[in-house]
Amino acid sequence: MKIGFAQVNATVGDLRGNCELILGAYERLAAAGAELVLTPELALTGYPPQDLVFKSRFVSENLAILEKLHARVGEAALLVGFVDRNEGRGKPFRNAAALLERGKPIRKIYKSLLPTYDVFDEERYFEPADRVEPFDVHGKKIGVTICEDIWTEHYLPRPLYDCEPVRSLVEQGAEIIVNLSSSPFSLHKPAIRYELVAGLARAHQRPICYCNLIGGNDQLVFDGDSIAVNPAGKLIAQLAAFREDEKVVDTDSTETIEFREAKTPEQLFAALSLGLRDYCRKCNFRSAVVGLSGGIDSAVTAVIAADALGAENVTGVSMPSPYSSRGSIDDARALARNLGIKFLEIPIAETFKVFKAQFKEIFKGLPENETEENMQPRLRAMTLMALSNKFGHLVLSTGNKSELAVGYCTLYGDMAGGLAVISDVPKTIVYELARWINSEYTSRAGRHCEIIPSSTIDKPPSAELKPNQKDQDTLPPYEILDQILQLYVEENLSARDIIARGFDEKIVRWVQRRVDLNEYKREQAAPGLKVTSRAFGIGRKMPIAQKYVD
């Protein structure tokens, strides 16, 4: 059977826009010979719609637009994801797919397995399917599944479900399995999905066509990477990563291909660029402003911004204080010049002096400490917000995951912003990204010189909020810190379990305390783009007022 993949970038809540996007892809794929066209999960509403489904007209309007889409369908059938009402007991809605065929009533499929872990909260809204059955489409029995329906126990956090939709469909005679998916990106996940789908195809000796969403929706990034495999689990088609794509695939094809997966820095850069681009586009921002300290975090953030939005739409701002080194100021200027972004230098030294003077009598006799240090990033935040208010820029915060984890950042200071671009990227991987930018990304862009000054990468990281300050005066070496954070935050290991793996007890306990203590800071942080298996914010819910120590 010839199946068309409409790997579209749907926007949450843009019902009419999503309809036109789906219709355009459908018409092109039908013209190219597709007998059945697939869209991603909830393509009509965008994924995840969250509490929009509770708005009084939202579900009704999505159903009305589904009818209009049905009226436009031609010879090829169309499978489109939407939200249906649940007329029976239980949750008010269904995560659904509609099979649209010309001259026939709409046939509906409901999602069986509703994920409620990590970033997913589907049991809040949806009632699961009561049963599944294959549909006859152009003489073939098609088993329709929706995202989680094909995820087997081996690939889940733990055994979660009592039914296997794919097995049930095959037992009822399904000849082809299709899956409408909105599976968010995290590092290495595309390869895991391929392994999952290929194993399922081999187990049931059926071809599987998997159509995944593309684009950024708030903190989630969807990479596409839709695939088709034959009954032996061999790959017969793979669509593009991190961009919209369309393809007609013959499920009887005997030609196989190798699975493509980019290296970690390339995947990461593409995900962050797409996430930022879509966040701006879908929130109606046309430009961004970023503070340039001369350090590696702001440098990498600026490069991603220029890639996502175009250099002409990015403004970099150097805001030197009395403790900013000449080298850092020069590095910030050089970065802006290399990128071709607008550069502003707005010193805060005088402002800082005036601000401190207000507390001269109140602080009399007390030594300077983090109070005065934190005044500086807060003055910088005010500067960036002034530019945002005046020119309509989105402020990008530049903190990394390592610093955010242990609270090595200033609330209402460098944490301020509309989007935290690299807040889910550990510091060690920020360095990997910087080196990749200066090698492979630079050469692909046709440049013959480094984008990020080498001194930015080579110098010891420093917040430069007091004389001779270095990150490692306060923090463990990032190589050790990031390993501990991986175990504590992403893998949920206790401090005792981490110590048992050979890490220094004093360092582990320090990290544990800092992570737990700074939950209140992260609760007030800008939304960040999720790219690891577990990000702060979405997908991680911890109490602020708590006393548990493991």
C-alpha positions in Angstrom: 0.0 0.0 0.0 1.2 3.5 -0.8 1.1 5.5 2.4 1.8 9.3 2.6 3.5 10.8 5.6 2.5 14.4 6.4 5.2 15.3 9.0 3.7 18.7 9.8 4.5 21.4 12.3 1.2 22.0 14.1 0.6 24.9 16.4 -1.3 24.3 19.6 -4.7 25.9 19.4 -4.4 27.1 15.8 -7.3 24.9 14.6 -7.8 26.7 11.2 -4.1 27.0 10.5 -3.4 23.4 11.3 -6.3 22.4 9.1 -4.8 24.3 6.2 -1.4 22.8 6.9 -2.8 19.3 6.9 -4.9 19.9 3.8 -2.0 21.2 1.8 0.2 18.2 2.7 -2.7 15.8 2.0 -3.3 17.3 -1.5 0.4 17.0 -2.4 0.7 13.5 -1.1 -2.5 12.4 -2.8 -1.2 13.8 -6.1 2.0 11.8 -5.6 0.0 8.6 -5.4 -0.7 8.1 -1.7 -3.7 5.8 -1.0 -3.7 6.7 2.7 -2.2 9.9 4.3 -1.0 9.9 7.9 -0.7 13.0 10.2 0.8 13.2 13.7 -1.1 12.7 16.9 -3.6 15.5 17.6 -2.4 17.3 14.5 -5.7 19.3 14.3 -5.4 20.8 17.8 -1.6 20.7 18.2 0.1 18.7 20.9 -0.2 19.0 23.8 -3.4 21.1 24.0 -3.4 20.8 27.8 -6.3 22.7 29.5 -7.4 24.3 26.3 -9.6 21.3 26.0 -11.7 22.6 28.9 -12.5 25.9 27.1 -16.1 25.9 26.3 -15.8 26.1 22.5 -12.4 24.4 21.9 -13.5 20.8 21.3 -16.6 21.9 19.5 -14.6 24.0 17.1 -12.1 21.2 16.5 -14.9 18.9 15.6 -16.5 21.4 13.2 -13.2 21.9 11.4 -12.8 18.1 11.2 -16.0 18.0 9.3 -14.7 20.7 6.9 -11.6 18.7 6.4 -13.7 15.6 5.7 -15.5 17.5 2.9 -12.2 18.2 1.2 -10.9 14.6 1.1 -10.6 13.0 -2.4 -9.7 9.5 -3.5 -7.0 9.0 -0.9 -8.0 8.4 2.7 -6.8 10.7 5.5 -6.0 9.8 9.1 -6.0 12.9 11.2 -5.5 13.3 15.0 -8.1 15.3 16.9 -9.9 15.6 20.3 -13.2 13.9 20.5 -15.9 14.0 23.3 -16.4 11.1 25.6 -20.2 10.6 25.8 -19.9 7.9 28.4 -18.5 7.7 32.0 -15.0 8.8 32.8 -12.9 11.6 31.6 -14.6 14.1 29.3 -12.5 13.7 26.1 -10.8 11.2 23.9 -7.4 11.4 22.2 -8.6 10.3 18.8 -7.8 9.8 15.1 -10.4 10.2 12.4 -10.3 8.1 9.2 -11.7 10.4 6.5 -12.8 9.0 3.2 -14.9 10.5 0.4 -18.5 9.6 0.5 -18.2 7.6 3.8 -19.0 8.4 7.4 -16.1 9.4 9.6 -14.6 6.4 11.4 -12.9 7.1 14.7 -10.1 5.5 16.6 -9.3 6.2 20.2 -6.0 6.0 22.0 -5.7 3.0 24.3 -2.6 3.7 26.4 -2.6 7.1 28.0 0.8 8.2 29.4 0.8 10.0 32.7 4.5 10.3 33.6 7.4 12.5 32.7 6.0 15.4 30.5 2.8 13.5 29.8 -0.5 14.1 31.7 -3.1 12.5 29.4 -5.2 10.8 32.1 -6.1 14.3 33.3 -8.2 14.8 30.1 -8.8 11.6 28.2 -10.6 8.3 28.6 -8.8 5.3 27.0 -10.3 3.2 24.2 -12.7 0.4 25.2 -11.5 -1.8 22.3 -9.5 -1.6 19.1 -10.3 -3.0 15.6 -8.6 -2.8 12.2 -10.3 -0.8 9.4 -10.5 -1.7 5.7 -8.9 1.0 3.6 -8.6 0.4 -0.2 -8.8 -3.3 0.3 -6.2 -3.5 3.1 -6.8 -4.1 6.8 -5.1 -1.2 8.6 -4.5 -1.3 12.4 -4.4 2.3 13.6 -2.5 3.2 16.8 -1.8 6.5 18.5 1.7 7.2 19.9 2.0 5.3 23.3 -0.1 2.5 21.9 3.0 1.0 20.3 5.4 1.5 23.2 6.1 -1.9 24.7 7.1 -2.5 28.4 10.8 -2.8 27.6 10.8 0.9 26.6 8.6 2.3 29.4 9.7 3.4 32.9 8.0 0.3 34.3 5.1 -2.0 33.3 2.2 0.4 33.0 -0.6 -1.2 31.0 -2.6 -4.4 30.9 -3.3 -4.4 27.1 -1.3 -4.6 23.9 -3.1 -2.7 21.1 -0.8 -3.9 18.3 -1.1 -7.6 19.3 -4.9 -7.2 19.4 -5.0 -5.5 16.0 -2.8 -8.2 14.4 -4.9 -11.0 15.9 -8.0 -9.4 14.3 -6.3 -9.5 10.9 -4.5 -6.1 10.6 -2.0 -6.3 7.6 -0.4 -2.9 8.2 0.1 -1.0 11.5 0.2 2.7 11.4 1.0 5.1 14.2 0.1 8.7 14.6 2.6 10.1 17.1 3.7 13.2 19.0 6.8 11.9 20.6 9.0 14.7 22.1 12.7 14.8 21.4 15.4 14.0 23.9 19.0 13.0 23.2 19.3 9.5 21.6 15.5 9.1 21.5 15.2 8.8 17.7 17.3 5.7 17.7 15.3 4.2 20.6 12.1 4.8 18.6 13.5 3.0 15.6 14.6 0.1 17.7 11.2 -0.1 19.2 9.3 0.0 15.9 11.6 -2.4 14.2 11.3 -4.9 17.1 7.5 -4.7 17.0 7.4 -5.2 13.3 9.6 -8.3 13.6 7.6 -9.7 16.4 4.3 -9.4 14.5 5.6 -9.8 11.0 3.8 -6.6 9.8 5.0 -3.4 8.2 4.7 -0.4 10.5 4.4 3.3 9.4 5.2 5.8 12.2 4.4 9.5 11.6 5.8 11.8 14.2 5.2 15.5 14.9 7.7 18.2 14.1 8.3 21.6 15.8 8.5 23.3 19.1 5.5 23.8 21.4 6.5 25.6 24.6 9.2 23.6 26.4 8.8 20.5 24.2 10.6 20.0 20.9 9.4 17.4 18.4 12.0 16.1 15.9 9.9 14.3 13.3 12.2 11.5 12.2 9.1 9.6 11.0 9.9 6.0 9.8 8.5 3.0 7.9 9.8 -0.5 8.4 9.0 -3.8 6.6 7.8 -7.0 8.3 11.4 -7.9 9.0 12.0 -4.7 10.9 14.2 -3.3 8.2 14.0 0.5 7.5 12.4 1.4 4.2 11.9 5.1 4.8 13.0 7.8 7.1 11.8 11.4 7.0 13.9 14.5 7.9 14.8 15.4 11.4 13.8 18.8 12.8 12.0 20.0 9.8 8.7 19.5 8.0 8.8 16.7 5.4 6.4 14.7 3.2 6.9 11.3 1.6 4.9 8.5 -0.1 6.1 5.1 1.0 5.2 1.7 -0.6 4.9 -0.8 2.3 5.8 -3.6 -0.2 9.1 -2.0 -0.9 12.1 -4.4 -0.9 14.7 -1.6 -0.8 16.1 -0.9 2.7 18.1 1.9 4.0 20.3 2.6 7.1 18.9 4.6 10.0 20.3 8.1 10.1 21.1 9.8 13.4 23.3 12.8 13.8 26.0 13.2 16.4 25.0 14.5 19.8 26.1 18.2 19.3 24.4 18.4 15.9 21.1 16.9 17.2 21.2 19.2 20.2 21.9 22.3 18.1 19.1 21.5 15.7 16.6 20.8 18.5 17.5 24.0 20.4 17.3 26.1 17.2 14.0 24.7 16.2 12.6 25.1 19.7 13.7 28.8 19.9 12.5 29.5 16.3 9.0 28.0 16.9 8.7 29.6 20.4 9.2 33.0 18.8 7.1 32.4 15.8 4.2 30.8 17.7 4.3 33.6 20.4 4.6 36.4 17.7 8.2 37.5 18.6 10.3 38.5 15.6 13.5 39.3 17.4 15.6 38.4 20.5 18.0 40.1 22.8 20.7 38.3 24.8 23.3 39.5 27.3 26.8 38.7 26.1 29.2 38.2 29.0 32.1 37.0 26.9 31.5 33.5 28.4 30.7 30.2 26.8 27.0 30.0 27.8 26.0 33.3 26.3 28.1 32.7 23.2 26.4 29.4 22.5 23.0 30.9 23.1 23.7 33.7 20.7 24.8 31.4 18.0 21.6 29.3 18.4 19.6 32.5 18.3 21.2 33.7 15.1 20.7 30.4 13.5 17.0 30.2 14.6 16.0 33.8 13.9 18.5 35.2 11.5 21.5 37.4 12.6 19.6 40.5 11.7 16.9 39.7 14.3 19.3 39.2 17.3 20.8 41.9 19.5 23.8 41.1 21.8 24.4 43.3 24.8 27.6 43.6 26.7 27.0 45.1 30.2 30.4 45.3 31.9 30.7 45.9 35.6 33.8 46.9 37.6 34.8 43.2 37.7 34.4 42.5 34.0 37.7 41.7 32.4 38.9 43.4 29.2 39.2 40.0 27.6 35.5 39.2 28.3 34.3 42.5 26.8 36.5 41.9 23.7 35.2 38.4 23.4 31.6 39.5 23.5 32.3 42.1 20.8 34.2 39.6 18.6 31.4 37.0 18.9 28.8 39.6 17.8 31.0 40.6 14.9 31.6 37.0 13.8 27.8 36.3 13.9 26.8 39.6 12.3 24.3 40.4 15.0 23.7 43.9 16.4 26.0 44.7 19.3 25.4 47.2 22.2 27.7 48.0 25.0 25.8 49.4 28.1 28.1 49.6 31.1 26.5 49.1 34.5 29.5 50.3 36.6 28.0 53.7 37.4 24.5 52.3 38.0 26.0 49.7 40.3 27.8 52.4 42.2 24.7 54.5 42.6 22.6 51.5 43.7 25.1 50.4 46.3 25.2 53.9 47.7 21.5 53.7 48.6 22.5 51.0 51.2 25.5 52.8 52.6 24.0 53.5 56.0 21.9 50.4 56.1 24.8 48.1 55.4 27.3 50.1 57.4 29.9 47.9 59.1 28.9 44.8 57.1 31.3 43.2 54.6 30.4 42.9 50.9 29.1 39.5 50.0 26.7 37.8 47.5 24.3 40.7 48.1 26.5 43.1 46.1 27.4 40.3 43.7 23.7 39.7 42.9 23.0 43.4 42.3 25.0 43.2 39.1 23.0 40.5 37.3 19.8 42.1 38.5 20.9 45.5 36.9 21.7 43.6 33.7 18.2 42.0 33.8 16.7 45.4 34.1 18.7 46.6 31.1 17.7 43.7 28.9 14.0 44.1 29.9 14.2 47.8 29.0 15.3 46.8 25.5 12.6 44.2 25.4 9.9 46.6 26.4 11.1 49.3 24.0 11.8 47.2 20.9 9.6 44.1 21.4 12.6 41.6 21.7 12.3 38.3 23.5 14.9 38.2 26.3 16.9 34.9 26.2 18.4 33.8 29.5 21.6 31.9 29.1 22.1 29.7 32.1 23.0 26.0 31.7 21.5 22.9 33.5 24.5 22.5 35.8 24.2 26.0 37.2 20.4 25.9 37.4 20.6 22.6 39.3 22.7 23.9 42.1 21.4 27.4 42.1 24.6 29.0 40.8 22.5 31.8 39.2 20.7 34.9 40.4 17.0 35.0 40.8 15.6 38.0 39.0 19.0 38.5 37.5 20.6 36.2 34.9 17.6 33.8 35.4 15.3 36.5 34.0 14.0 36.1 30.5 11.2 34.8 28.2 13.0 31.6 27.3 15.9 29.7 28.8 17.5 28.2 25.6 20.2 26.0 27.2 18.7 25.4 30.6 18.5 21.6 29.9 22.1 21.4 28.6 24.8 20.4 31.2 27.9 22.6 31.2 30.2 19.8 29.8 27.9 19.5 26.8 27.8 23.3 26.4 31.5 23.0 25.7 30.9 20.2 23.2 28.4 22.4 21.4 30.8 25.3 21.3 33.6 23.1 19.8 31.1 21.7 17.3 30.0 25.2 16.3 33.6 26.2 15.7 34.3 23.2 13.5 31.4 21.5 11.7 28.7 24.2 12.0 31.3 26.9 10.8 32.3 24.8 7.8 28.7 24.1 6.8 28.0 27.8 6.9 30.8 28.4 4.5 32.9 30.3 7.1 36.6 30.1 7.3 37.2 31.3 10.8 35.9 30.5 14.3 32.5 31.9 15.4 33.1 31.7 19.1 36.4 33.2 20.1 38.8 30.4 21.2 39.6 32.4 24.4 35.9 32.1 25.4 36.2 28.3 25.3 39.7 28.1 26.8 39.4 30.4 29.7 38.2 29.2 33.1 34.5 30.0 33.5 33.7 32.9 35.8 30.6 34.9 36.7 32.9 38.0 37.2 30.9 39.4 40.0 33.9 40.0 42.3 37.7 40.2 41.8 39.4 37.0 40.5 36.2 34.9 40.7 36.2 31.5 39.1 33.2 29.0 39.0 35.4 26.3 40.5 36.0 28.3 43.6 32.4 27.5 44.5 31.5 24.4 42.4 33.0 21.0 41.9 34.7 20.5 38.6 31.9 20.4 35.9 33.1 16.9 34.8 32.2 15.5 38.2 29.2 17.8 38.9 27.5 16.7 35.7 28.0 13.0 36.4 26.4 13.4 39.8 23.5 15.5 38.5 22.9 12.9 35.8 22.5 10.3 38.5 20.6 12.4 41.0 18.3 14.4 38.7 17.8 12.2 35.6 18.1 8.7 37.1 16.6 9.5 40.5 19.4 7.8 42.5 19.7 8.6 46.2 22.9 10.3 47.5 23.8 7.0 49.2 23.5 5.1 45.9 25.7 7.7 44.1 28.3 7.6 46.9 28.4 3.8 46.5 29.4 4.3 42.9 32.7 5.9 44.1 31.9 9.6 44.2 33.2 11.7 47.1 30.6 11.8 49.9 31.3 15.4 50.7 30.8 16.5 47.1 27.7 14.4 46.6 26.0 15.7 49.8 26.8 19.3 48.7 25.3 18.7 45.3 22.2 17.0 46.8 21.6 19.9 49.2 22.1 22.5 46.6 19.7 20.8 44.2 17.0 20.4 46.8 17.5 23.9 48.3 17.2 25.7 45.0 13.8 24.2 43.9 12.3 27.6 44.7 14.6 29.3 42.2 13.7 26.9 39.4 10.0 27.3 40.1 10.5 31.0 39.1 12.8 30.4 36.1 12.0 31.1 32.5 10.6 28.1 30.6 13.4 26.0 29.1 13.7 23.7 26.1 13.7 20.1 27.1 16.4 18.0 25.4 17.5 15.5 28.0 15.6 12.6 29.4 14.5 14.7 32.4 14.4 18.5 32.5 13.8 20.9 35.3 10.3 22.4 35.0 8.2 20.2 32.7 8.4 16.6 33.6 9.9 17.1 37.1 7.7 18.0 40.0 9.3 18.5 43.4 8.0 20.2 46.5 9.7 23.4 47.6 8.8 23.1 51.3 10.1 19.6 52.1 12.6 18.0 54.5 13.3 14.6 53.0 17.0 13.7 52.7 18.0 10.3 51.2 
